């Protein structure tokens, strides 16, 4: 269990939680943060977003890298891990860019109207966004027609997202 999940098991959320709730209610939370918090794929055993992989590393290193427990953040209801403090800072400055689009659900499956969790090993950065895929052939199909599949997935995403169960 992550340190953040252990903290959540404690009594109440304190002043910080109350301040965050007030900010959300009053609309003080930036839209960029809201964009990165939509129904992110979470490992149900660890509570980690995208299985603990560093979302920034896909952009900076061109490869998936597992994050470390010492460098994590709580964002959008889930724990994100990073390889370095610099990557965490980059993510916190632009979560709408670095968080996987469709919360890490496979965009090819979303375009078909279903929610299938993407795997960190099957990925593609297209249009300055990170996409995760459930299978290699879905990644290949998306790479062949990113504009068309992206548009279909964008059209289907609200219904797919609304059909996801709360975790």
N, C-alpha and C positions, 0 to 999 in steps of 0.2 A: 504494500500500500504506500502511496506517495505521501510525502510530508504534508502536502496541502490537504489531502483527503483525511489524514489523521487530525489535522487542525479542525476540519469541519465537524468531526465527531464531538468536539468540545461543546460547552454550554453556550448557546446563543452566538450571534454574529458580532456583537459589540458595536462600538461607535463607527468603525470602518464600514461594516455592513449596512448600518442605518444610513450613513452618508451616501453610499453607493445607491441604495434604494431610493433615497430622496433625489439623487441626481438623475436616475432613470425616470422617475415619476415627473420630474420637472423638465425633462428633455435636455439635460446638460451633458449627457453622454454623447460623444462625437459619433456622427453617422458611420465613420470608418470602423469604429468598434462594433457597431450594430451589424455591419455587413459581415464581419468575421465571426459572428456568434451564432449564425443560423445552423442549428442542428448538425453539429460536427460529429463525425464518426469517432466514437470513443471505444477503447478496449474495455469490455465489461469487467475484466478481471483486475486491470491495473488502474483504470480511470484516466488513462492517458490518451490525448488526441493523437491521431495517426500513429498509433502503436509506439509512441515515444520518439518518433523520428523528428529531426530538426527541419521545420518547413523552410527555413531560410537557406539551408545548405543546398537545396535543389537549385536555387538561383545563383548562389555564390560559388559553389563547388561543382555544380552540374551533376550531382550524384546524391542519393539518399544517404544520410548519416544519422545513426542513432544519437539522440541527445543524452545528456547525463543528469542524474538526479540533483546534482549540486547547482545546475543552471536551469531552473524551470520557472514558469509563471502561471498564474491562474487567470484565465481570460475566457470570457463567454461561457462560464459554467464548466470548463474543463481545464485540465493541466496540460500545458505544452512544455516540451523539453527542447533544449538547445545544446549545441556543441561548445558554444562560447558566450561570454557576456555580450560581445559585439552582435552576435546573431539575435540574442534576446532583445537587445536594444532596437535593432532594426525591425524586428517583428512588432514590438510595442509601438513603434513610430508609424507603422503602416500595416496593421493586421489585415486590412482588406486586400492588400496585395499578396502577402505571404501565406495566408491561410488558404488551404485548397478550396477551389470553387466547388459549389454544391456541398460544402461541408466535408468533402472527401468521398462523397458517393460517386460512383462511376457515371460519368456524363453520358455514355452510350446507353446505359440502363435507364438513367433519368429520362433521356430522350424517348425511351420506350414506355415511360410511365411507371417504372419500378425503381425501388431504392435497393441498391446492392453496394455494400461498402467496398471502396477502393482499397487496394493494397499498396503500401508505401514503395514496394519494389517495382510496380508498374505505373510509371508516371510520365508526364509530359508538361513542359512549360510552353504555353501557346497564348499569344495575345497578352503577354505579361501576367499570366495567371497560371497557377499550379493546378493540374488535374491529376487525380489518382484513378486508376482503373482496376477492375476486378480480375481481368484476364489480359494476356498479351494481345490477343486478337482484337479486343476492344480498343486497346491503345493504337493498334495499327489502323483500324477503321477510322478512329478519330483523327489521327495524323493525316490520313488521306483526304478528309473533308472536315477540317476543324470548324470552318464557318457554318456549314450546314448543320452539323451535329450540335454545335454550340447553340445555335438558334433554336433547334428543336428542344434541347435540354432546358434552355431558358424558359421556353413556353410551358414545358411540363413541370418545372421545378416547384412552383407554388402548390400545385395539387399533390405532388410527391411529398414535399416537405410537410404539408398539413396532415398527410396520412401517416407520418412517422409516430411511433409510440414514444411517450416521454420516458427518459431513462433515469 
